């Protein structure tokens, strides 16, 4: 579940920047949101690969 905690923490860390960008129009916050979403994408891909590897190793 450690990986889930990483995803949750990343999303929660971006909450303030989402509010600043969408509610207040702060462009710098939008840049931070984009960077954070890229990190989330990378993390999600790592988790997908890990899950698939574990799944394949138990099926063999």
ABEGO torsion letter per residue (X at the ends): XAAAAAAAAAAAAAAAAAAAAAAAGBAAAAAAAAAAAAAAAAAAAAAAAAAAAAAAAAAX
